[in-house]
Amino acid sequence: MPVYWFALSMVPEVNLFKAILIFILLHLFLYPSSNGYNSYMDRDESSIGGIEHPMQPTKQLFYTTVVLDIAAALLSFIISVPFAIAFIIYIICSRLYSYRKIRLKRFAVGGYLTVIINQGALTFWMVYNGANTNTTTPFPWIACLAAAFLIGGFYPITQVYQHEADAKDGVQTISMLLGIRGTFVFCATMYVIAFGLLFVHFQYTLQLVRFALLQIFFIPVLIYFFYWVTQVWKHKAAADFKHTMQMNWLAAGCTNLAFITLFILNYIG
């Protein structure tokens, strides 16, 4: 959702109907289907994806994900053909990420790149182009790249408590490759790059006041992140499900509010 609002806040002329439809396609069809299919393939028994005690998936879950994907793919053509192609590419990559016989998530770097490209850059491209009524405006490539780095700085943190479960499943995540402390350092680096790119974008578009406004929303995230880092440096056990979910909800909430605010400012301006 943060990437959706980020991209929408960059659109100069929003087609409200298409923006709403894109929101529905992403958040009520694509993401639930992707997470459901991943759960069906993983069959996790320990905490995963915001659920501390997940239920075991059934065949009905698999069929539901197929129905959601087919329905969403067909509806995506209402937006545009390029949007539908990108949307279907996302579905395919999501399946390849989880499918047992291919399972891109097994590979630390390959799985990581699959996530940040699709959830970051590709999603940004879909929202910006799909909801934009002015097709002559240049595409904000720097902002799109920043979206990928924002996801890149967030995603490894969600894996930091799953090392043992992932190892049992034959999966090596980017967080496992980096180690617990290395994950925090890496994520901080990705966020610094992301905000560096955002600074370049807003400076180029003469909107540094809005860049400064964004920083205000991220103050709570930084405070909690550094608090958590100090806890992990003292005891690695602090890299657990509880802290991860608290960081998850705080970061998502603040990021959504930040980009929704920018969208409102654009809309009323």
Backbone bond lengths (Angstrom), bond angles and torsions (degrees), N, CA, C in turn:
res aa  C-N    CA-C-N  psi(-1)  N-CA   C-N-CA  omega(-1)  CA-C   N-CA-C  phi
1 M - - - 1.460 - - 1.533 112.80 -
2 P 1.345 119.97 -40.19 1.466 118.45 177.25 1.535 113.18 -57.16
3 V 1.325 117.18 -38.64 1.463 119.81 179.33 1.529 110.55 -66.98
4 Y 1.329 116.49 -37.60 1.472 120.73 176.87 1.526 110.04 -58.04
5 W 1.335 116.88 -52.49 1.468 120.46 -178.11 1.521 111.66 -67.46
6 F 1.319 117.05 -34.09 1.465 121.05 176.90 1.528 110.13 -61.29
7 A 1.330 116.02 -50.85 1.465 119.87 -179.76 1.520 111.15 -63.30
8 L 1.335 116.72 -42.60 1.468 120.42 -178.10 1.528 110.84 -65.06
9 S 1.334 116.64 -32.92 1.466 119.63 179.23 1.529 111.77 -69.16
10 M 1.331 117.09 -16.17 1.464 121.67 179.34 1.528 112.51 -92.31
11 V 1.338 117.04 -13.39 1.465 121.13 -176.11 1.532 109.86 -73.37
12 P 1.335 118.39 124.14 1.472 120.33 -178.00 1.524 114.15 -71.66
13 E 1.333 117.13 -35.91 1.468 121.66 179.91 1.525 108.47 -134.71
14 V 1.341 116.39 103.28 1.463 121.62 -173.01 1.523 111.29 -86.24
15 N 1.333 115.84 130.22 1.459 121.87 168.83 1.528 105.96 -86.59
16 L 1.327 116.22 105.05 1.460 120.82 -170.80 1.529 112.37 -61.55
17 F 1.338 116.93 -40.93 1.472 119.62 179.73 1.523 110.86 -61.22
18 K 1.329 116.20 -47.23 1.463 119.72 -179.13 1.526 111.49 -67.97
19 A 1.331 116.87 -35.50 1.466 119.97 178.67 1.526 110.42 -62.82
20 I 1.323 116.71 -42.23 1.472 121.09 178.87 1.528 110.48 -66.94
21 L 1.335 116.43 -42.92 1.464 120.09 179.85 1.530 110.81 -64.04
22 I 1.318 117.08 -40.94 1.467 120.57 177.78 1.523 110.43 -62.07
23 F 1.331 116.45 -42.32 1.464 120.19 177.39 1.533 110.50 -57.73
24 I 1.321 116.37 -45.44 1.467 121.10 -179.77 1.531 110.96 -64.62
25 L 1.330 116.69 -44.85 1.469 120.70 -178.93 1.527 111.52 -61.93
26 L 1.323 116.27 -40.48 1.460 119.89 -177.90 1.525 112.11 -74.49
27 H 1.339 115.93 -47.71 1.453 119.44 -168.10 1.534 115.22 -94.51
28 L 1.321 116.99 -20.76 1.464 119.59 179.12 1.528 112.85 -108.10
29 F 1.329 116.56 -12.77 1.468 120.22 179.32 1.535 111.48 -120.32
30 L 1.328 117.04 -64.34 1.462 120.76 -169.93 1.526 113.42 -65.69
31 Y 1.331 117.39 -55.22 1.462 119.66 -177.20 1.528 112.82 -64.39
32 P 1.348 119.21 -45.62 1.479 118.47 176.70 1.525 112.64 -60.09
33 S 1.344 116.61 -40.63 1.458 120.18 179.33 1.527 110.91 -64.01
34 S 1.337 115.85 -44.32 1.461 120.76 179.98 1.519 111.38 -61.19
35 N 1.341 116.26 -45.72 1.466 120.12 179.74 1.526 111.67 -67.95
36 G 1.329 115.74 -37.58 1.459 119.79 178.96 1.516 112.29 -65.02
37 Y 1.331 115.94 -44.05 1.470 120.33 179.41 1.524 110.38 -65.22
38 N 1.337 116.67 -40.09 1.460 120.51 178.29 1.531 110.64 -63.01
39 S 1.337 116.45 -40.51 1.472 120.50 177.90 1.522 111.19 -65.00
40 Y 1.348 115.69 -38.62 1.469 120.01 179.42 1.518 111.04 -63.61
41 M 1.334 116.87 -39.43 1.462 120.87 -179.73 1.529 112.03 -75.81
42 D 1.333 116.41 -36.79 1.471 120.03 -175.33 1.524 112.74 -79.28
43 R 1.345 116.01 -40.08 1.463 121.21 -175.29 1.534 111.03 51.92
44 D 1.329 114.92 52.54 1.464 120.83 -177.86 1.523 111.56 -65.55
45 E 1.307 114.67 142.28 1.462 120.99 175.61 1.523 111.61 -109.36
46 S 1.340 116.04 -20.95 1.459 119.96 176.99 1.524 108.94 -100.75
47 S 1.335 117.04 175.22 1.464 122.07 -176.22 1.524 110.99 -57.75
48 I 1.345 114.89 140.28 1.453 120.34 -176.68 1.531 109.58 -158.43
49 G 1.319 116.14 138.05 1.466 121.80 170.59 1.506 115.88 53.84
50 G 1.328 117.50 38.84 1.460 119.99 178.13 1.514 114.19 90.94
51 I 1.355 117.62 -4.89 1.470 121.85 179.74 1.525 108.69 -112.85
52 E 1.324 116.41 118.51 1.458 120.31 -174.80 1.521 112.18 -73.62
53 H 1.350 117.17 -37.75 1.460 120.67 179.76 1.537 108.60 -128.81
54 P 1.325 117.36 82.78 1.472 120.17 -175.05 1.521 112.76 -69.80
55 M 1.332 115.43 143.54 1.458 121.02 172.96 1.530 109.07 -74.69
56 Q 1.310 116.72 153.85 1.451 119.53 176.63 1.535 109.89 -74.88
57 P 1.327 117.38 133.27 1.464 121.03 -176.86 1.526 111.91 -69.80
58 T 1.321 114.94 154.04 1.462 121.50 179.88 1.523 109.84 -119.16
59 K 1.343 115.81 172.85 1.460 120.83 176.80 1.533 110.99 -61.05
60 Q 1.347 115.68 -32.67 1.462 120.21 179.85 1.531 111.01 -61.26
61 L 1.338 116.59 -35.13 1.463 120.05 177.38 1.526 110.16 -63.55
62 F 1.330 116.09 -43.72 1.467 119.98 178.48 1.530 110.92 -59.93
63 Y 1.328 117.21 -47.75 1.467 120.76 179.85 1.529 111.23 -61.76
64 T 1.321 116.01 -37.01 1.468 120.35 178.61 1.521 110.96 -63.10
65 T 1.334 116.88 -42.23 1.471 119.63 179.45 1.527 110.97 -64.16
66 V 1.324 117.28 -36.68 1.468 120.65 178.87 1.524 110.61 -65.57
67 V 1.327 115.89 -44.72 1.469 120.67 179.21 1.524 110.54 -62.27
68 L 1.325 116.75 -44.07 1.462 121.12 179.85 1.529 111.08 -61.69
69 D 1.328 116.48 -43.14 1.462 120.34 -179.01 1.529 111.87 -65.14
70 I 1.334 116.37 -44.93 1.470 120.03 -178.72 1.530 110.20 -65.22
71 A 1.320 116.19 -45.05 1.469 120.03 179.70 1.520 111.15 -62.48
72 A 1.321 116.69 -44.03 1.466 120.84 -179.05 1.526 111.36 -66.40
73 A 1.326 116.66 -40.76 1.466 120.31 179.71 1.530 110.79 -61.99
74 L 1.319 117.02 -41.78 1.467 120.88 178.88 1.535 111.23 -66.89
75 L 1.322 116.25 -44.00 1.461 120.72 -179.90 1.524 112.20 -66.71
76 S 1.329 116.77 -28.36 1.466 120.21 -177.44 1.524 112.72 -63.30
77 F 1.339 117.21 -22.91 1.472 120.24 178.92 1.531 111.71 -69.82
78 I 1.336 117.04 -16.83 1.465 120.28 175.01 1.526 109.93 -64.16
79 I 1.326 116.73 -34.45 1.469 120.68 179.81 1.525 109.62 -69.38
80 S 1.329 116.03 -60.06 1.469 122.25 177.46 1.521 107.96 -179.63
81 V 1.305 116.28 162.66 1.473 120.52 177.80 1.529 111.17 -65.31
82 P 1.357 119.60 -47.10 1.476 118.96 177.43 1.529 112.70 -58.36
83 F 1.335 116.27 -40.05 1.461 119.59 177.80 1.527 110.07 -61.80
84 A 1.326 117.15 -44.95 1.462 121.59 -178.61 1.529 110.96 -62.28
85 I 1.336 116.92 -40.25 1.469 120.43 178.58 1.522 110.49 -62.58
86 A 1.341 116.58 -45.87 1.463 120.87 178.65 1.527 110.59 -63.53
87 F 1.317 116.15 -38.73 1.462 122.11 -179.99 1.529 110.43 -63.32
88 I 1.308 116.66 -44.38 1.466 121.19 179.45 1.528 110.82 -67.65
89 I 1.333 116.66 -36.27 1.469 120.32 175.95 1.527 109.88 -60.44
90 Y 1.328 116.14 -41.51 1.465 120.37 177.66 1.529 110.25 -60.24
91 I 1.333 117.05 -46.00 1.466 120.99 179.85 1.531 110.67 -58.74
92 I 1.329 115.91 -46.05 1.470 120.53 -179.24 1.524 110.88 -62.02
93 C 1.329 116.79 -46.27 1.468 120.62 179.81 1.523 111.13 -62.80
94 S 1.336 116.17 -37.40 1.453 120.16 177.94 1.526 111.27 -63.21
95 R 1.332 116.11 -41.22 1.464 120.38 177.98 1.537 110.98 -66.87
96 L 1.326 116.86 -43.03 1.463 120.33 179.89 1.530 111.35 -64.89
97 Y 1.312 115.58 -30.77 1.462 120.85 179.14 1.525 111.12 -63.69
98 S 1.347 116.84 -36.24 1.469 120.93 -173.38 1.524 114.63 -105.51
99 Y 1.346 117.82 -27.89 1.463 122.53 -172.58 1.528 111.14 -56.32
100 R 1.325 117.18 127.76 1.459 123.13 -171.11 1.530 114.10 -57.12
101 K 1.327 117.53 -36.45 1.461 119.73 -175.08 1.535 112.79 -81.18
102 I 1.320 116.84 -12.15 1.470 120.75 176.15 1.527 109.28 -119.38
103 R 1.324 116.03 -60.86 1.466 123.05 168.96 1.535 113.31 52.92
104 L 1.310 116.75 70.62 1.458 121.30 178.60 1.522 112.22 -59.94
105 K 1.316 116.89 -24.72 1.461 120.30 -179.01 1.521 111.98 -67.06
106 R 1.334 117.90 -13.05 1.464 121.35 177.40 1.526 111.11 -66.43
107 F 1.329 115.43 -25.60 1.457 120.42 -174.06 1.528 110.42 -101.81
108 A 1.317 115.50 123.68 1.464 120.47 -173.18 1.530 112.17 -56.03
109 V 1.317 116.97 -53.20 1.466 120.87 -176.07 1.523 110.98 -77.14
110 G 1.337 117.05 -45.25 1.461 120.94 -179.51 1.513 112.73 -61.72
111 G 1.332 116.07 -44.05 1.464 120.14 178.58 1.514 111.46 -65.47
112 Y 1.332 115.85 -41.27 1.467 120.93 179.34 1.526 111.11 -62.01
113 L 1.327 116.87 -46.64 1.465 120.53 -179.91 1.524 111.45 -64.60
114 T 1.327 116.73 -37.06 1.471 120.35 177.56 1.521 110.94 -58.90
115 V 1.319 116.06 -42.86 1.467 121.00 -178.45 1.520 111.40 -68.57
116 I 1.328 118.16 -50.77 1.466 119.22 -173.25 1.528 112.09 -71.37
117 I 1.341 116.89 -30.68 1.463 118.86 177.77 1.521 110.67 -70.64
118 N 1.336 116.52 -44.49 1.467 119.71 -177.01 1.524 112.38 -77.74
119 Q 1.340 117.58 -51.74 1.456 119.91 -177.50 1.526 111.97 -73.49
120 G 1.333 116.54 -23.56 1.456 120.27 -179.58 1.519 113.04 -98.46
121 A 1.339 116.13 -79.63 1.465 121.19 -171.85 1.522 113.02 -66.92
122 L 1.334 117.81 -47.81 1.465 120.37 -176.64 1.530 111.32 -66.40
123 T 1.319 117.30 -41.93 1.464 120.48 177.79 1.520 110.64 -62.84
124 F 1.318 117.32 -42.95 1.467 121.12 176.66 1.530 110.02 -58.06
125 W 1.334 116.65 -47.02 1.473 121.12 -179.70 1.519 110.83 -60.18
126 M 1.328 117.15 -44.65 1.465 120.85 -178.95 1.524 111.64 -61.26
127 V 1.321 116.23 -47.36 1.472 120.27 -177.00 1.521 110.07 -66.61
128 Y 1.325 116.55 -47.26 1.471 119.82 -176.35 1.526 111.20 -61.98
129 N 1.312 116.94 -49.25 1.468 120.29 -177.75 1.524 112.42 -74.77
130 G 1.327 116.17 -34.55 1.460 119.20 -177.98 1.509 113.86 -71.35
131 A 1.341 117.53 -34.48 1.466 121.16 -176.04 1.523 113.45 -98.10
132 N 1.325 117.02 -1.66 1.462 121.14 -175.33 1.531 110.79 -90.92
133 T 1.318 116.93 121.97 1.465 120.48 178.38 1.524 111.82 -85.06
134 N 1.324 116.75 -16.41 1.470 121.31 -179.82 1.525 108.80 -100.90
135 T 1.313 116.38 96.64 1.473 121.13 -175.33 1.523 113.02 -78.56
136 T 1.323 117.19 -4.03 1.473 120.03 -178.08 1.524 112.33 -90.88
137 T 1.320 117.67 -10.95 1.462 119.97 -178.34 1.526 110.20 -72.81
138 P 1.337 117.44 139.50 1.473 119.68 179.21 1.522 111.49 -67.37
139 F 1.308 115.68 143.32 1.468 120.49 -178.51 1.533 109.65 -73.84
140 P 1.336 118.52 133.48 1.479 121.97 -178.89 1.530 112.13 -79.94
141 W 1.324 116.46 80.08 1.456 121.58 -175.16 1.523 112.97 -61.36
142 I 1.328 117.19 -36.59 1.465 119.80 -179.31 1.524 110.33 -65.03
143 A 1.329 117.03 -42.45 1.465 121.15 177.59 1.525 110.61 -64.47
144 C 1.321 116.39 -38.78 1.467 121.32 178.66 1.524 110.23 -62.89
145 L 1.327 116.44 -42.45 1.463 120.91 177.68 1.523 110.52 -65.50
146 A 1.336 116.08 -37.66 1.463 120.18 177.35 1.522 111.06 -61.68
147 A 1.343 116.67 -37.28 1.467 120.88 178.18 1.525 110.71 -60.96
148 A 1.331 116.21 -41.10 1.463 120.27 178.79 1.532 110.92 -63.68
149 F 1.340 116.32 -41.37 1.462 119.74 -179.95 1.534 111.90 -71.22
150 L 1.337 117.08 -31.70 1.463 119.53 175.75 1.529 110.32 -62.51
151 I 1.345 116.04 -45.42 1.466 119.75 175.58 1.528 109.82 -64.89
152 G 1.318 116.16 -38.90 1.462 121.20 179.69 1.517 113.04 -63.53
153 G 1.332 116.31 -28.89 1.450 119.99 178.28 1.511 113.45 -85.32
154 F 1.314 115.54 -16.75 1.458 120.17 -177.26 1.528 112.49 -97.95
155 Y 1.316 117.33 -40.40 1.464 121.32 -169.67 1.535 114.69 -60.65
156 P 1.350 119.74 -46.20 1.478 118.18 -178.05 1.525 113.82 -60.17
157 I 1.345 116.87 -29.69 1.466 120.11 178.96 1.524 110.74 -62.01
158 T 1.335 117.25 -33.61 1.463 120.79 -179.05 1.529 111.94 -70.83
159 Q 1.335 116.92 -12.52 1.468 120.94 -178.71 1.523 112.95 -100.86
160 V 1.334 116.90 -5.17 1.457 120.24 -166.25 1.530 113.23 -66.83
161 Y 1.318 117.99 -24.55 1.474 120.80 -178.98 1.530 112.32 -97.57
162 Q 1.350 117.04 -0.14 1.465 121.06 -172.65 1.527 113.60 -103.69
163 H 1.328 119.07 9.92 1.463 121.22 -171.80 1.528 112.67 -55.86
164 E 1.318 116.68 -45.81 1.466 120.19 -177.76 1.524 111.26 -65.75
165 A 1.340 116.82 -45.31 1.468 120.35 -179.41 1.524 110.80 -65.70
166 D 1.338 117.54 -40.10 1.460 120.73 179.71 1.527 111.16 -66.38
167 A 1.328 116.76 -39.42 1.470 120.61 179.12 1.527 110.98 -62.39
168 K 1.331 116.79 -40.39 1.465 120.76 177.91 1.529 111.57 -63.47
169 D 1.333 115.72 -29.98 1.461 120.84 -177.77 1.529 112.44 -89.70
170 G 1.330 116.82 3.09 1.460 120.37 179.24 1.515 113.81 75.93
171 V 1.337 115.92 23.68 1.466 121.24 -178.62 1.522 109.41 -109.32
172 Q 1.344 115.54 133.09 1.461 119.45 172.57 1.532 108.25 -112.80
173 T 1.308 116.13 106.32 1.461 120.47 -179.56 1.523 110.04 -84.09
174 I 1.321 115.79 167.02 1.461 120.24 177.52 1.523 110.13 -62.88
175 S 1.344 117.44 -32.21 1.457 120.96 178.36 1.525 111.20 -67.76
176 M 1.328 117.43 -38.79 1.463 120.84 176.66 1.524 110.40 -64.48
177 L 1.317 116.43 -39.36 1.466 121.21 179.93 1.526 110.99 -64.37
178 L 1.325 116.04 -38.43 1.462 121.27 -176.73 1.522 113.18 -83.56
179 G 1.346 116.47 -24.75 1.454 120.16 -172.52 1.522 110.01 85.09
180 I 1.320 116.78 167.14 1.465 120.46 -175.43 1.522 111.26 -63.38
181 R 1.311 118.00 -52.44 1.466 120.18 -179.99 1.526 111.22 -66.41
182 G 1.309 114.98 -40.16 1.464 119.13 179.79 1.517 112.23 -62.17
183 T 1.336 116.34 -32.33 1.466 120.59 178.13 1.520 110.92 -61.98
184 F 1.335 116.51 -44.09 1.462 120.15 -179.44 1.533 111.37 -66.51
185 V 1.320 116.59 -41.22 1.472 120.54 178.52 1.532 110.10 -64.73
186 F 1.327 115.91 -43.39 1.467 120.81 -179.71 1.523 111.10 -62.96
187 C 1.336 116.62 -45.44 1.463 120.30 -179.06 1.521 111.45 -64.01
188 A 1.328 116.46 -40.40 1.465 119.98 177.05 1.527 110.38 -61.59
189 T 1.325 116.59 -39.60 1.472 121.02 178.83 1.519 111.09 -64.54
190 M 1.324 117.01 -43.19 1.462 120.98 179.66 1.533 111.23 -63.06
191 Y 1.337 116.15 -38.64 1.469 119.89 178.85 1.527 110.97 -67.89
192 V 1.334 117.05 -37.99 1.461 120.26 177.65 1.525 110.20 -62.38
193 I 1.325 116.31 -42.49 1.470 120.24 177.57 1.527 110.55 -64.44
194 A 1.345 116.08 -43.79 1.470 120.44 -179.86 1.521 111.11 -58.89
195 F 1.329 116.49 -46.18 1.461 119.21 -178.80 1.528 111.75 -73.27
196 G 1.330 116.41 -26.52 1.462 119.00 172.33 1.523 110.94 -64.33
197 L 1.327 116.04 -42.31 1.466 120.84 177.60 1.527 110.94 -66.22
198 L 1.334 116.99 -39.57 1.460 120.30 177.42 1.529 110.65 -62.99
199 F 1.329 116.72 -39.55 1.470 120.57 177.29 1.521 110.23 -60.78
200 V 1.338 116.53 -45.27 1.467 120.44 179.09 1.524 110.42 -60.74
201 H 1.343 116.20 -44.13 1.468 119.96 -179.59 1.520 111.75 -61.83
202 F 1.332 116.42 -49.98 1.467 119.45 -176.80 1.527 111.98 -70.47
203 Q 1.324 116.86 -29.26 1.465 119.17 175.26 1.527 110.10 -69.00
204 Y 1.317 116.44 -41.43 1.469 121.67 179.92 1.527 110.95 -64.17
205 T 1.345 116.51 -36.60 1.469 120.60 -179.08 1.528 112.60 -92.92
206 L 1.351 116.02 9.25 1.465 122.21 177.38 1.531 111.68 58.16
207 Q 1.337 116.07 45.56 1.461 121.53 -178.81 1.531 111.37 -130.92
208 L 1.327 116.82 42.09 1.460 120.03 -176.98 1.529 112.75 -64.46
209 V 1.333 116.99 -23.98 1.468 119.85 176.27 1.528 109.88 -62.44
210 R 1.329 116.38 -38.74 1.468 120.13 178.99 1.525 111.13 -71.35
211 F 1.306 116.42 -33.19 1.464 119.38 174.84 1.527 109.95 -63.40
212 A 1.322 116.30 -42.73 1.467 120.74 177.48 1.528 110.82 -63.25
213 L 1.320 116.74 -37.61 1.465 121.11 177.90 1.525 111.08 -61.68
214 L 1.327 116.59 -40.32 1.465 120.74 178.31 1.526 111.75 -58.03
215 Q 1.326 115.88 -39.05 1.462 119.78 -176.31 1.523 111.75 -61.58
216 I 1.333 116.27 -33.96 1.461 120.49 179.96 1.528 110.88 -60.57
217 F 1.331 115.96 -42.24 1.468 120.29 -178.72 1.529 112.20 -67.65
218 F 1.334 116.55 -25.90 1.462 119.16 -176.23 1.522 113.34 -91.64
219 I 1.324 118.00 -1.87 1.468 120.59 178.20 1.533 111.98 -58.90
220 P 1.356 119.67 -47.09 1.482 118.99 178.19 1.528 112.72 -60.06
221 V 1.332 116.71 -35.99 1.464 120.89 179.76 1.523 110.18 -65.25
222 L 1.331 116.60 -44.52 1.468 120.60 179.71 1.521 111.36 -63.92
223 I 1.331 116.24 -42.16 1.468 119.87 -179.88 1.523 110.61 -60.80
224 Y 1.349 116.02 -47.01 1.475 118.96 -179.17 1.531 110.91 -67.66
225 F 1.341 116.60 -39.34 1.466 120.31 -179.11 1.530 110.85 -59.41
226 F 1.336 116.85 -48.15 1.461 119.52 -178.45 1.531 111.69 -70.48
227 Y 1.328 116.55 -31.84 1.472 119.59 173.31 1.523 109.79 -62.24
228 W 1.325 115.87 -46.17 1.470 120.37 -179.35 1.522 110.95 -64.62
229 V 1.329 116.65 -40.01 1.462 120.43 179.03 1.526 110.92 -59.21
230 T 1.319 116.86 -44.50 1.472 119.41 179.42 1.521 111.44 -63.00
231 Q 1.344 116.91 -35.88 1.465 120.41 177.64 1.528 111.39 -67.14
232 V 1.326 115.98 -42.10 1.472 120.66 -179.19 1.521 110.83 -68.11
233 W 1.338 116.39 -37.50 1.462 119.30 179.38 1.533 111.08 -65.18
234 K 1.328 116.64 -30.04 1.469 120.57 177.19 1.521 111.10 -79.38
235 H 1.341 115.79 -45.43 1.462 121.33 -178.16 1.528 108.80 -141.12
236 K 1.308 117.49 116.73 1.468 120.89 -178.56 1.530 111.97 -62.09
237 A 1.326 116.10 -21.95 1.469 119.79 179.63 1.523 111.87 -63.78
238 A 1.338 117.43 -16.50 1.468 121.02 178.38 1.527 111.80 -69.98
239 A 1.333 116.69 -14.19 1.471 120.47 174.67 1.521 108.21 -81.83
240 D 1.326 115.54 66.49 1.456 121.18 -172.89 1.520 111.78 -117.23
241 F 1.328 115.68 -179.16 1.467 122.58 -177.43 1.526 111.26 -60.80
242 K 1.328 117.15 -45.04 1.464 121.18 -175.97 1.518 111.39 -59.75
243 H 1.329 117.55 -51.41 1.465 120.71 -178.82 1.530 111.37 -65.72
244 T 1.331 115.68 -37.39 1.466 119.41 179.48 1.522 111.26 -62.13
245 M 1.337 116.96 -44.33 1.463 120.35 -179.46 1.528 111.43 -68.42
246 Q 1.328 116.98 -36.63 1.466 119.44 176.71 1.521 110.71 -63.31
247 M 1.330 115.89 -42.70 1.461 120.65 176.99 1.522 110.42 -64.95
248 N 1.316 115.43 -40.40 1.470 122.10 -179.05 1.528 110.80 -59.27
249 W 1.324 116.65 -53.16 1.457 120.59 -176.89 1.524 112.19 -68.16
250 L 1.321 116.76 -38.31 1.463 119.82 179.66 1.522 111.06 -65.87
251 A 1.350 116.30 -46.63 1.462 120.27 -179.10 1.524 111.21 -64.80
252 A 1.339 116.57 -43.64 1.466 120.12 179.94 1.524 111.20 -64.32
253 G 1.331 115.93 -43.86 1.461 119.75 -179.00 1.511 112.63 -63.61
254 C 1.336 116.86 -47.83 1.465 120.77 -178.87 1.526 111.32 -66.47
255 T 1.334 116.70 -39.83 1.466 119.72 -179.76 1.519 111.03 -66.78
256 N 1.328 116.99 -43.14 1.466 120.14 176.53 1.522 111.40 -59.70
257 L 1.331 116.84 -47.33 1.461 120.38 -179.80 1.523 111.36 -61.06
258 A 1.325 116.35 -38.72 1.468 120.53 -179.54 1.522 111.11 -61.80
259 F 1.332 116.58 -50.09 1.466 119.71 -175.58 1.530 112.33 -77.64
260 I 1.330 117.54 -28.86 1.470 119.83 173.56 1.530 109.37 -64.50
261 T 1.333 116.07 -39.31 1.466 120.40 177.27 1.522 111.14 -61.61
262 L 1.346 116.90 -43.37 1.462 120.08 177.65 1.520 110.89 -63.47
263 F 1.332 116.37 -39.68 1.474 120.44 178.34 1.521 110.52 -62.07
264 I 1.320 117.18 -44.94 1.476 120.82 -179.98 1.528 110.27 -62.49
265 L 1.341 116.09 -42.77 1.466 119.85 179.25 1.533 111.05 -61.04
266 N 1.337 116.04 -39.46 1.467 119.84 177.41 1.523 110.80 -67.13
267 Y 1.340 115.86 -40.60 1.451 120.88 -174.65 1.531 111.73 -68.79
268 I 1.344 116.72 -41.35 1.457 119.34 -178.79 1.522 111.55 -84.67
269 G 1.357 114.32 -16.38 1.470 117.35 179.93 1.496 112.66 -82.25
